[in-house]
């Protein structure tokens, strides 16, 4: 054997070694997390069009326009508190002239999350919605906790997402054919009338898996950003982030004697004048005497990344700055914007309706990969030999 042949042999052995390791990682991560990935992908499909579906059925969110001003933030708080006495108010959402005011209530322990919808002109209670019940609440619990206790379910879904990221990478390594002759059938289905179900299942896993891999990787990566603080921090710093990546609410200056008027009531008219084309304003009531009022200004329907977060002293309405990435969008740099886009990328809303359709279909197809991967593994256990039309040993084992 000459030197050239030795080099080729060593390269072939190295490639085989890499594929063997990738195959084992792919197999065992697939078998251990396949059911979890399936549930998360299916529930992800259902979640994508939540806002569109709810807009058809929630008629109490719209009202008849009247020629009078909206009730103030203080009046909205008082009216909503009567509907849910003793519960902690989080904020009030003011929309267009034909939209109800949504006052949100939230408590961490025990978990409580409800909204009171008010007529913006009279303060009349139109509806009380429990965000922890109903179809979409059920879907979200499945996606985030597998309908298990949160402490257990969140760990399972978080680490399954991280392992799924490894599965996508190892799947691509295994997908690459060992010889040129087999490359065509890794890009498209080449089925004959005599093609058996194992060959078809293998093609469904490999061909479909290849085309969906970029979307699967995005789902997994953005999921990891939300699931792990360390992953979030690394992703932020790796893209050049320098600000504080967490949400920071600056403090107000506590006055010895609070003013008799309610300064917060003057804030909405100011914001409406500054943002005439805003979709809605979410005013958050100060959680303590030292806290500031923070406002979220939504500029585009269906997305969150370009929200302006602004903070005001609750006594003087002086605007306060924050060292966080969550300030005004115009002041955000590339790393800030990328992190702020994470959720919108995850659900596809970053691309509008076409983006959501792509996310829905990609998530649905992703759910098929654990199924076809399991059938491949099960078929090999049942029968060692492959059909005649599938003599090449498949490179992908399971997802």
VENHU-V583883 format. One record per run of one state. SS is the DSSP state (H for helix, E for strand, C for the rest). FROM is the first residue (numbers start at 0). LEN is the number of residues. If there is no record, write none. Layout:
# VENHU-V583883
ss: (SS | SS)
from: (FROM | FROM)
len: (LEN | LEN)
This chain:
# VENHU-V583883
ss: (C | H | C | H | C | H | E | C | H | C | E | C | E | C | E | C | E | C | E | C | H | C | H | C | H | C | H | C | H | C | H | C | E | C | E | C | H | C | E | C | E | C | E | C | E | C | E | C | E | C | H | C | H | C | H | C | H | C | H | C)
from: (0 | 2 | 48 | 49 | 57 | 58 | 61 | 62 | 72 | 83 | 88 | 94 | 98 | 99 | 100 | 107 | 111 | 118 | 124 | 130 | 134 | 145 | 149 | 175 | 179 | 182 | 183 | 186 | 196 | 227 | 228 | 238 | 243 | 244 | 250 | 251 | 262 | 274 | 279 | 284 | 290 | 291 | 292 | 298 | 307 | 312 | 318 | 320 | 323 | 324 | 328 | 331 | 333 | 340 | 341 | 347 | 348 | 382 | 387 | 390)
len: (2 | 46 | 1 | 8 | 1 | 3 | 1 | 10 | 11 | 5 | 6 | 4 | 1 | 1 | 7 | 4 | 7 | 6 | 6 | 4 | 11 | 4 | 26 | 4 | 3 | 1 | 3 | 10 | 31 | 1 | 10 | 5 | 1 | 6 | 1 | 11 | 12 | 5 | 5 | 6 | 1 | 1 | 6 | 9 | 5 | 6 | 2 | 3 | 1 | 4 | 3 | 2 | 7 | 1 | 6 | 1 | 34 | 5 | 3 | 9)
